[in-house]
Amino acid sequence: MDHRNDPGCIEESDLSWWKSFGSRSIFMSQSLWRTQSLHGPSPVTTFGPKACMLQNPHAVMHIQDPASQRLTWNKPPKSVLVIKKIRDASLLEPFKELCIFLTEVKNMIVYVEKKVLEDPAISGDENFGAITKKFCTFREDLDDISNRVDFIICLGGDGTLLYASSLFQVCVHSPGVPPVMAFHLGSLGFLTPFKFDTYQSQVTQIIEGNAAIVLRSRLVVRVLKENWEKKARMDEKGIILTNGDVESSRKAMQYQVLNEVVVDRGPSSYLSNVDLFLDGHLITTVQGDGVIVSTPTGSTAYAVAAGASMIHPNVPAIMITPICPHSLSFRPIVVPAGVELKIMLSRDARNTAWVSFDGRKRQEICHGDSITITTSCFPVPSICSRDPVNDWFESLAECLHWNVRKKQNYLSSEDEEF
C-alpha cells in the first residue's frame, strides 16, 4: 500500500526532522523559551482560492509574546516602595528584616506609607529607629509618588497588590505602574507568588533585571454623575432667592481597577435594574443582585464565586458576570478587551444602585448617572516567580485547590471480570 499521499503518514525524513525539533524544543523550554507564542500562531488570511482578508494598514498592532516579556532597567533602580499589610503583627519582623536589607545592603531609598510607621510596634522599636529615619513617607490620596518609585515590594496577601495598584491612578503623561514583587505572607496569596524564605536572592535578581513578568490588565472606569441644583438669583437688597427651577451639572471621576467593578443593589430590598451597553448598543438589562465587570486577574476573585470561568491574565478580555440574576439563562460572558461598556440605571428601576472599584470608593448611582468601562493602557507589571503559566496553575492548585478530589483506583483485569 502506498502511504505517500496519506496525511497521517510520516516519512523517514520527516521523522528525523521531528526528532531534531523535539530535542530543540526541550532545550528551549529548559532555557525559559518557547517554540510558539502564547498568543498562538498568526492566522492565514487567505480563505479558499479567491477570498482573502481586507488589509487595513491603520489597524496593525504588534503585540510581544507574553512568554518572552521580561523585566529590564534603563538605569539601575534606586528607590523601592514597601507595602505592608496593616494591623498584622506577624509581618513586623519580615518588614524590618527586608527594610534593613534594602537600606543597609542594597543602598536603596525606601518609601513606606506614613501610617505604617505610626504602628507602636515600629515607632517604639529603638533599634529600628535609625533605619526608619532613612525612610521616605507618603500619604494615600495626598502625595503623588508615581515618578519617585522604581519598583514595589508587597508583604501580605492579595489585598496588598490591589492596594499597590490603587496608589497609581495614572494619567496620559504618567510613567505607568512600577513593577510589583509580591511575597506570600497573607491568607490567600493567589497574586503573590514569592516565598519570603529566600527574599535576599530574589530581590537581588530583580534589581539586576531579567525577570519574567506578567502584564495584568486593568480597567479604566469613568463615572459620570448628574448633579441637580436649584437656580438662585439675588434681589436688590442682596438676598438670595430661588424660583424653584433646577439646573444640572455633571461631575466626572476616573479610576484604574485591577480586579473588578461591582454594581449591586446596595441596602435596597428590590432587584437591581441596570441597562448594559456595549459600544453604544444596548445588549441587555440586568435584573438581580447586580453585575460584575472584571479583568482576567479579577476572574479568580468575586467573579469566580458568582459562577464565572477563570481566565489567564495573558488573555485580553473583559468578563461580565451577573450576581444572582433573576433569569436562569443569564450566564457569564467574555467580551474582547477593547470594547467599551456602559452601565446605567434602567428607566424602570425602583431604586438606585451602588458601585465599588476593587472593593473601594463605594458610591451611589442614581438616574442619569453612567459608568463607562474599558481596558486601560496602564497594566500592573507583576513579577513572576517562575513564568506566567506555571505561576498561575500553581496558584490554582495551592490557593483555590482547583480540581482536587480523591483519585479513582486502578481497575485490574481480574476486577473487570466481576
N, C-alpha and C positions, 0 to 999 in steps of 0.2 A: 504493500500500500504506500502510495506517495504522500508524505506528510509535508511537502514543501509549501503547499497552499493552506495548510491547517493553521489558523491563527493561534491555536493553543500549543503548537509545537515550537520548541526552542532548539535551534540548530547548535552544533558544536561551537561555532564561532561566537554565537550569541551567549552560550553558556560561559565561555571564558570571559566575555565582557562583563556578565553579571557577577562572576566571581571577583573580578578586579574591582567592580563598582561596590560590591558588598564590603570588601576589606577597606576600601577607601571611605565608605560611609561610616564604618565603625571607628576608624581613626578620627574622622571629623567629629563624631559625637563625643569622643573622649576629649577632644580639644574644644568643646563647647561650641562647635559649629554644626550647621545643619546642611543637608543637601537640597532642601526645599524650604521656601519661605512659609512662615506661619499663615500668611495671607492666602496660601495656595498658589497654584500655577496661574499665569496670565491666560485668560480665556481666548480661544480662537475667535476672531472677529469676522470670519467668512462662514456663511451658512449655505451649504449646498453649492451648486455650480455657478449661481449668478447673484445670490444675495450676500450682502455684507453690511457691516455697521457703519452708519454715517459718522465720519470723523468730525470732531469738534475741537479745534486747536485751543480754544479758550477754556476748555473744561478739563485739561490734562492735569492730573495730580499724581505726584510721585511720593509714595509712602515707603519708608525704610522698613525692612523686615523686622518685626518685633523681636525675633530671636537674636538679632545682631545689635540691638540697642544696648550700648554700654556707656557708662559714665566716664567722662574725662574732664580735665580742668584746663581752661585757657591760661590761668595763673594759679599758683599754689593757694589753696584755701587758707584763710587766716581767722575766720570767725565761725562760730557754731552756736546754734540755738538749742538749748537743752530743755525739753518739756517733760515735766514730771507729773504723774497723777497726784492730784491734790488729796490731802487727808488720808494718805496711805502710809502708815508707819513702816511697813515692810520695804518701802522704796528709799528710805532715808540713807541707808548705808550704800546701796548701789549708786545713788545720786552723788553722794560725797566722793565715793571712790572714782567715779567717772570724771567728775569735775576736777579733782586733783590731777588725774592723768592728763586731761586736756590742757590744763593751765601750766602745770609744772613740767610735764614730759614733752608735750607737743607744742607748747607755747602758743596756744590758741586763745583768741578773745572769746569768752563765753558769755552768751546772752541768756538770762533767765527772767521769768516774769516776777515782778516785784512782790506779788502776794506769796510766791514760793519762799522767799527769804524771810517773810514775816512769820513763818511757822516757828513756834517756840523751840522745837527740837533742832532747828537750824540756827536761828538767831541766838540761842543760848549756848551754843557749842563754841567755846573759846578757841579750841584747837582748829576749828574750821573757819574761824573768823578772818584769819589772814587771807584765806582763799576767796571768801565772799567779797572782800574789798576790791578784788580784781574784776568782779563781775560787772557787766553792763545790764541794767534793768530796764524794763518797759512795762507799760500798762495796756491791757487789751482795749481796743476801740479808741485809744487816745494817742498812742505813739506808733508811728509808721517805721517798721524795721525791714521793709521789703528790699531796700538797697544796701542793707548792712550785713545780712546773714548769708554766708556761703552754703551751709548745709544745716540740716536739722537732725537731732537725735531725740527719739521719743522713748521714755521709760514708762511702761504701763500696759494697758490693753488697747483695743481698737479705738476707744474714745480719744486717746492721745493723738492718734493720727488724724482723726476727724477735727480735733481742736486745732492741730497744726494747720490743716487746710483752711479753717475759718479765719486764721490770722492773716492770710494772704488773699484778701479780696482785691485782686489785681485789676488794673485798667489797661487801656490800649498801650500806653507807653511804659508799662511795668516790665521789669526783667523776668517776671514769672515766679513760680514757686520753687524754692531751693530743693535739692534732693533730700529725701527723708529716709533715715535709717531707724527702723523701729524695733526695739527689743521687747520680747515677750515677757512682761512682768505683771500682767494683769490676769483677769479671769478667763477671757475667751482667746484672744490672740490670733484671729483669722488673718489680720492685716499686719501682724508683727512677726516676721519670720526668724529674727535673730535671737539666739540664746546668749544670756549675759555672761556665761562662764568664761568665754574666750573673747571678751569685748576688746581687749587691747590689740590683738592681732587683727580683728575685724575692722576696728576703727582705723588702724594704720593702713590697711588695704584700701579703705575708702578714701583716705587722704591722699594716697598715692595714685588713685584713679583706677580705671579699667575694671569696674564692677558692673555686673548686669543690672539693668533697671527695667521696670515695667511702668509705662505711662498710664496712670489711672485717670481716665477722662472724668471731667466734672461737668455739671450743668450750670449754665448761666441763666439765672432766673430774674425776670423783671416784673415787679409788682406795681401795677398802676391803680391807685386808689382815687376814688371820686370823693371830693370834699364839697359839701354844700354849706354855704354861709349866707346869712341874711344880709341883704343890701342895707347900707346905712347912709344917712345924709345928715348934715349939720345945719341947724337953723341959724337965724341972725344972732342969737344970744350964745351960740357955741354949744348948744345942747345937741347931742347925737340922737337922731330919730331913726326908727326903722319903719318901712312901709309894708312889711310882710313879704316882699319879694325875696327870692333866694337866687344866688348865683353859684355856679360850680367852678371848682378849680381842681387840677389833677396833681397828685403827688406821686413821684416815681421813686422806687427803691430797687437796688440790684444786689444780687447775692451770687456767690460761687458755691456750689453744693457738690460734695464728693459722693454721698450715699444716695439720698432721695429727697424729693419734695412730697410731702404728705398733705392732702386736702381731706379734712374729715368734718363730721357734723358737730364736733365740739360737745358742749353740755346739753344740747337740744335733744329732745326725745323723738323728733321727726327724722325721717330719712334725709340724708344729704341729696341734693338735686342739682347737679352741675353739668354744664354743657362742655364737651371736649372737642376742640377744633384741631385739625392738622393742616398746616399750610393754608389757613384761612377757610377751610371747608369743615362744616360740622360733621363729625363722624359718629358720635353717639352722645347720649345723655346718661350720666352715671347716677343711678339711684341705689343707695345702700349706705354703708357707714363711711364711705369715702373712696379715694383713689390714690395710688402711689405711683409716682413717676421717678424711676431710679436709673442710675448708671449701671454698667456691668459690675462695678465694685459693690454697689448697693443691692444687687440682685441676691446676694447671700445674707442680707440683713432683714429688714422688715418685710421686704417683698417675698422672700422665700417662706417666711412664716405665714404669709397670706396666700400661698399656693403657687408662687411663680417659679419658673425654671431658673437654674443658676447659670450665669453667663461668665465666661472667662474674661478678665479685664482687657485683653487684647482684641476682643471682638467689638468693632464700632457699632454701637446700638443704644437704643433707649427702651427701657422696659416700662410698660403700662400695666398696672395690676390693680384690679378693683378690691376694695375691702368689704367683705360680706355683701356682695351685690344681691339685689332683690330679683335676680334672674339667673337661672341655672346655666344658661348658655353664654354668660359673660365670663370668658376665660382671659387670663393674662395674655398680652400680645407683645411682640418685639417689633419695633419700627426702626428705620435707618437713623443713624446718628445725626444726620444733617437736617432732619425735618424740624419745623417749628410748631410746638404745641401751645395751645392757649386754653385756659380753663376759666370759665365764668359761671356765676350763679345762673341757673335756669330761670326763665321768666316766671315759671310756676312754682319756684322754690318756696316752701313755707317758712324757712328760717335761713339764717346766714350760715356761712361755713368758716372753718378755721384752717390756716395753713402754717406749716413749720418747715424749716430747712435744716436737715441733719439733726432734727430734734430741738433746734434753737430758733430764736427770733419769732416765736409763735404770735400770730396776729389774726384778727377777724377779717373776713372777706364779705362785703356787702354787695347789693345790687349795683351794677355799674363798674365794679372793680374787675380787674383782669390779671391773670398770671400767665406770663409768656415764658416758655421753657425751650431751650435748645442746647446742643453740646457746646461747651466752652472751648476756646482755643488755648486755654491755660490748664493743662493737666497737672496732676501731682506725680512727680517722678519718684516712684518708690523703689528703693534699692533692694535687690533680691539677695537672698542668702545663697541660692544656687542658680536658678534661672526661672523665668516666669511660669513655665509649665509645671516643673517639679514642685515649686513653692506652692502653687495653687492646689494641686492634688494632695500634697502633704497636709495643707490646711483643711481640706475637705475631710480627710481621714482622721486627723488628730482633734480638730475642733468641732466639726459637725457630725463625726462618726458616720460618714456617708456610706451607705450600703453595708453596714456592719450587721452580720447575722451569723448564727451558728451554721457551719458548713455541713452540707449533706454528706453522709458517709459513703464510702466506695461500696459498690454492689458487685460482689464476686460472681463468677459463673455458677457456682453452687447455689448461691442465694437466689439467682434468677429462676431456678427450677421450681422454687416454691412461690 
